[in-house]
């Protein structure tokens, strides 16, 4: 919405909260913004794409005073000075300002994979702290926040992940000289199970899953053949035949079970990264979670499914050329196979679990999974009980 931000506007219905927050942009001064939220109305300066500087709430300044401050902020930015340079009593750099002006641009360039998700998590968890100066964030504040969430029933692992997300912001502020130290390092972390139970398919479940995939493919192919007979009878062009699979689901599942790739890595995989002759594929660092390239050998089943799928979709750049994921088809497949509490990501656990059960060394499993450290891989150690029994059996009385 655009209007002259004035005292009359503030009194009228146009500047009152409705069903969701919204902005009013001043028509007199580009960059002057009034944010309308449920319980608060706040003046901001838009200093760039996705970058705002908070001026204060309605009531702290009149619209004209806020507009003058906005002009001063825009002047500071134009001359390369800090936005609030020269403001009497201006607080130090706030958490919100630092996130928008420094951390967000750095994260988008240096950690592009998942950057938007990280920024959204920071906003969700710590948005109420955005008006506070960075130096006001204390160990006590974080521990009180942590205790409240634990009391509300939030999982300790979720709290730890959120705290470490804030730690990333504060660590960046320390590197840039905005903070003397990162207070998160002094916060007591919630205790979590470092060796949680891993969900993988037992032999009966895996058999049902594979049978369900085959049945599904047969049904889709039969439906395609029926549709083409209908088209030919009416002199219409036939749809492409489906010589091997009904669609992408079977190749995606089988490939995940035999390579342990994450869903994002699978969806980003290009045919150029698949070496049929050398029997391996390459997960590029730009698509990997830890930004490290790794090479995964292809066993006979993975190689066969890739060859068949390549024959069926020869004109695609990506191996699994979809953008929406597998949510609907995956849920229907699990229901058909009568498998419960099994996520797509658990296919990765299934891959690792089978390797460990087959006696593959944990470090090799770590390399195949692309884990940055052994700590993540150790969750599968208990699946190799024979090795432990052999170790204990060596203890004989003298």
KEVOMI-613822 format. One record per residue (C-alpha): x negated, y negated, z negated. Coordinates in pm, whole numbers, plus 50000, padded with zeros to 5 digits. Layout:
! residues N
XYZ
...
This chain:
! residues 398
500005000050000
498784964650078
499934933049901
498664901849728
497634913349382
499224886849163
501054881948835
504374884149019
503354917449175
502494931448832
505954922148702
507824937748995
508754973749070
506154977049346
503344979149088
505045004448861
504145041248840
506335064949040
505835102049082
502055101249136
499115076549114
498595052549402
496525022249509
497504986849599
494884969649817
494654931949804
495354913950133
493374883250028
490094900649942
488984932550111
487704957049848
489914944749563
492074973949450
494724979149183
495085015549075
498515025048939
498545055648711
501105069148465
499975050148156
497445025548288
496865000548569
493224993248650
491354968748872
488604983349093
486164971549357
485754993649663
482034990449742
481735018449997
483345050050119
484275069949809
482475044549584
484315023049335
483345000549046
485774996848760
486514960848659
488974966348376
492574972548292
495544950248358
495824928648048
492084924948003
491994900748299
494554881948502
494724891348872
492854859348965
490114866148710
489784901948835
489574889349195
486734865849099
484874894148931
485464915049242
483854888149456
480844887549222
480474925449240
480654925049620
478014897949624
475724918549399
476094949049621
475444928649936
472164916049788
471054950149662
471634942549295
473494965049046
477244959649089
477714944648741
474544923848745
475034890748561
478284900048388
478314888448028
478844917647797
478984942448084
478594978047959
475765000048077
476085023148374
479155044648318
479505081648386
482055074648659
479825049248830
476845072548822
478835101648962
480255080949247
477245059449329
474315083149270
475245119149197
477905124049464
475735112349759
472785132949631
474915164049581
476515162149926
473095160850093
471085184349872
473765208849758
476345207450039
477705242249975
480305238249705
479575201249647
483205190249672
484275218149439
481635207449187
482705171049204
486325180949154
485385201748850
483495172348699
486515150048756
488925175448608
486865183148297
485215149848223
487305123848407
488485108248077
484835100348002
484235081848330
484695046848177
482095054447907
478475043747950
476145073148013
474315065247691
477555069447492
477845106647578
476635125347270
476155160647147
479065155346910
481405145647197
480505176147401
480745200247110
484155185947010
485325190547372
483975225947373
485655234647042
489005221347161
488865242447476
487855273547285
490765267547051
493105264547350
492065299247465
489705290147750
487205317647828
483675310747693
482205317948037
484425290848189
483405265747922
479725273747974
480085268548350
481765234848296
479175223348042
476375232448284
478145212548555
477945181848330
474335190748254
473565188248625
474875152648630
472925141948321
469725158848440
469945138648760
470425106948554
467285115348354
465265120048673
466425086248799
465485069448472
469075061848370
468905083148053
466095091847813
467155128447789
469895153247870
471985157947554
473575189947688
470325207847608
471035202247238
474605214947257
475335249147109
476475270747397
479425294547360
478435330547325
479365351647624
478975387847720
475905389247943
476695424948045
480415424148130
482235453948272
481915454948649
484965463348858
484255486949145
486215513849328
486225549449204
486125576349477
489915580549481
490485542949513
487925539849791
489565568449980
492995551849950
491585518550061
489995533450372
493135553150455
495255521850418
492945502850653
493255530450912
497035531450879
497245493750908
495065493251220
497205520551380
500385500951309
499015468451451
497675485851763
501015503451815
502825470351783
500475454652040
501035483252285
504785480152241
504625442652302
502575447652618
505045473352754
507795447752696
505745421152877
504875443253172
508535452253217
509245415053259
506185407553476
504485387653201
500755387253127
499675413552876
498065404752545
494455416552491
494225453152401
493005464152057
490675493652123
489285497351770
490945476051501
494215458251448
492425426051352
489455413051151
490385429050816
488825463550860
485495450250994
485395424650713
486095450050436
483735476850569
480955451750630
481355437450277
481235472250122
478015480350307
476125447250282
477325430649960
477725397050131
479755370249958
482965359950131
481535326250235
478435342950377
480585367450570
482805340250716
479725320050819
477885349550977
477195344851348
476505371651606
473125355051667
472145365551312
472975402251377
470135423351515
471745455251643
468475469251772
466565461751453
469555472951243
469695442751017
471535409950974
470315376750838
472155355550583
470985320150654
469925299050358
472405271850457
475295295850392
473875314350088
474825304549735
471215299449625
470205283949960
467715312250026
467645332150351
467725369950311
467745399750544
470085429250488
469495462850660
472515478150832
473425514150759
475135536151017
478685526750915
477995489250916
476245491851251
479115511551404
481785487251286
479775457751417
479295473851759
483005482251786
484065447751668
481625430751907
483195450152193
486665439252084
485885401952029
482955396052261
483585358852317
483365346251956
480415328151800
481095340151447
481475376651355
484675370451155
486155341151340
488815329051096
489005298850868
491725308250619
490175337550430
491865370850358
494255362650074
497565374350223
496255404250419
494045415050127
496895414149876
499095434850109
496295459950165
495735464949792
499445469949738
499535495950017
496515513849866
497965511549513
494845494149381
495195468349104
492965441548951
490475442249236
489335409449390
487655404649726
484455395849540
484595430049374
483625445349710
480215429949638
480195446649295
481185479249463
478215476749698
475765470549412
477295497149187
476985524249451
473335515249507
472485517249137
474375549849098
472325563549389
469095555449202
468085524049394
465745502249180
467405471649030
464915447949190
465825461249534
469505456249450
468675420749338
467005413049671
469905427249872
472445407149672
470395375349691
470285369849314
467815343349206
466885362448891
467125397448750
469555385948480
472545387148717
471585421548848
471205436848502
474975439148472
474745470448688
471975487148485
474375508548281
475525525748600
472275545348616
472755567248302
470555595748424
467485573448409
468255564548047
468785600947956
465495610348117
463735582747922
465215593347588
464515630147661
460795622547671
460885615847296
459935649447147
458735656546794
454965660546752
